[in-house]
Amino acid sequence: MIDNKVTSEIIGGAIEVHKALGLGLLESAYNECLAYELELRGLNVQCEIALPIIYKEVVIDHGYRIDLLVENKIVIELKAVEKFTDVHTAQILTCMKLGGYDLGLLINFNEKLLKNGIKRFVF
């Protein structure tokens, strides 16, 4: 239930940012604004978390990056694209797998109605 409450806060924050800024901006602008909005809501937010890839005994530090990590457990991948593709789904699932996270949100700010641009993923 706690995860559902945090997820609701994240979605509410994303809607607030979307209402204020509209669509058409770069992902980086939405990223910073959403991080700020979630912090205002009392959530712990980390930005651009590096996820190294481990191949056999080699650690590759330039692997993936999580756009936002909320409460050390919810991965948020932000997009500003015409529509989601399989690549976007693969990106968030890979970040969740590499980081060992069970919950993720893929949010596309390039939607007229933001609720149409939100996908929830659970491992």
Secondary structure, 3 states (H helix, E strand, C coil): CHHHHHHHHHHHHHHHHHHHHCCCCCHHHHHHHHHHHHHHCCCCEEEEEEEEEEECCEEEEEEEEEEEEECCCEEEEEECCCCCCHHHHHHHHHHHHHHCCCEEEEEECCCCCHHHHEEEEEC
